[in-house]
């Protein structure tokens, strides 16, 4: 359960980076616009098809450390850096989520 502004900020950051958007295109070229930094293409990024509330709930059971969760995911793999261009791979696999203070902070590649 999200308790304060800090919790909400962590959840929003993780959601932007690793949770598949509910609306819009699920094409990696579109989704990576919200992930990439200015003038920099991230080489690979994974989006989970789960809701951020589920991921937060997983971390609430493991305050600090890793939890493993089987999920449908989309891996976006860079195929060109000028401009940033990505291949979209849809998979089902176990992902390790790093939790700190009961919140998701990183999704392992």
N, C-alpha and C positions, 0 to 999 in steps of 0.2 A: 504494500500500500504506500503510495507517495505521501510524504508527510510535510514537506516544506519546499521552499523555492529551490534549494540546492538539489533535493531529490528530483524535482521536476526538471531542472536543467540537465542533470545526468541522464535521465530517461529520454529527454528530447534529443540530446546529442547522440546517444546510442541508437535511437529510433532513426534519426536522419542518416546515420552511417550504415546501419545494419538491418533495418526492418523494411520489408517490401512495402512500398506505398499502396494504400488501399485503392486509390484513384489514380487515373492517368496511365501512361504507358509503362510496361514492365520491360522495356528495351533498355539495355545497359547504357547505351549512348545518352539516353535521356536521364536515367537515374543517377549516373555518375556526375552530372552537372552539380548536384548538391553535395557531392563527396569530395571532388577534386579541389585542391587549393588553386589560387590564381597562378596561371602559367605553369602548372604542374599536374601531370597525369599520374594517378595512382595506378600501379601495375596490376593489382588484383584487389577486388573487394567482394565480399559475400553479403547478400541480403537474405534474411530468413523470412519465411512466409508466416511467421507467428506474430501475434500481437505483442506490443511492448509490455503490456501488463502481465503476460505469461512469463516473459523473460525476467521481469522484476520479481515475480513470485518465486521463480527458480532460485534467484539470488538471495531471497529472504531466508531460504533454508540453509544457505552456505554463505555466511556473512563475508568471509574473506577466503579467497581461493578460487577453485575452478569447479564448475558444474558441467556435465556432459548432457547434451540434449539432442535427440534425433529429430531432424526437421527437414522439410522441403526447403531447398535454398536455390538461389540463383547466384552463380559465380560470374562476375564480370571480369574478363581477362583482356588486358590492353593488347591491341594488335597494331596500333599506330599512335605516335605521340604528337604528330603535327598534321591535323588536329587530333585531340584525344579521340580514339575510336576503340570500341570494345566488342568482343565476341561474347554472346550470352549462352551460358550453360545451365540448364535446369537439372538439379540433382536431388537426391534424398540421402542425407548422410548425418553422422554424428558431428556435432560442433561443440567445441570447448569454449565456454563463456567465462571470462575472468570477472569475479565479483569483488568489490571493495565496499565495506560498510553496508552490505546487503543490496548493492546496486550494480547493474552490469556496466563494465567500463571498457571491455575489449572482447572481440570475437576472434579466436585464433584462426589463421588461414589453414 
